[in-house]
Amino acid sequence: MITLVLGGTRSGKSAVAEKIAASSGDPVTYVATGWASDPAMAERIAAHRARRPEHWATLEVIAHDLAHSIRGLKDTVLVDSLGTWVAAHRDFELDIDPLLHALTKRKGDTVLVSDEVGLGVHPSTDVGQRFRDALGSVNLAVAEVSDRVLLVIAGRALTLEPG
């Protein structure tokens, strides 16, 4: 099963995704796409690490290795997050097809976390607008291949029906 968990900043989307992954009953590999680019991000990464069970494996991936990395993993995979994955690509240009292929060919459950960018303030810069557009396109494509899509608001998850 592929589950996409969307939400705004600090909405609780990662905690919801972690609960879903833990409920699978299978071993979990946490695939981290973020990096400590500043002290605030380092704190957020540390909080995520502290919240995860110690027996979960952690795999840190760089932008172009996400599809390749998850393809070979067994059991449950939790990818956190697609936003930092998109941000790691130069000019936010990426080919989503290898990721979609890897997701649909995996045998185990996959839970992906991403920022919902369509509900926020309109970015005031060209870079912000390009990021919003790129991540919005990635979210649409991943939602298409997902069995379940959730929107998290204030720690509460709403199931989104297919379009």
Secondary structure as GFF3:
##gff-version 3
##sequence-region A 1 163
A	DSSP	beta_strand	2	7	.	.	.	ID=ss1
A	DSSP	alpha_helix	13	22	.	.	.	ID=ss2
A	DSSP	beta_strand	28	32	.	.	.	ID=ss3
A	DSSP	alpha_helix	39	51	.	.	.	ID=ss4
A	DSSP	beta_strand	57	60	.	.	.	ID=ss5
A	DSSP	three_ten_helix	63	65	.	.	.	ID=ss6
A	DSSP	alpha_helix	66	71	.	.	.	ID=ss7
A	DSSP	beta_strand	76	80	.	.	.	ID=ss8
A	DSSP	alpha_helix	82	87	.	.	.	ID=ss9
A	DSSP	three_ten_helix	90	92	.	.	.	ID=ss10
A	DSSP	alpha_helix	97	105	.	.	.	ID=ss11
A	DSSP	beta_strand	110	115	.	.	.	ID=ss12
A	DSSP	alpha_helix	126	145	.	.	.	ID=ss13
A	DSSP	beta_strand	148	153	.	.	.	ID=ss14
A	DSSP	beta_strand	156	160	.	.	.	ID=ss15
###
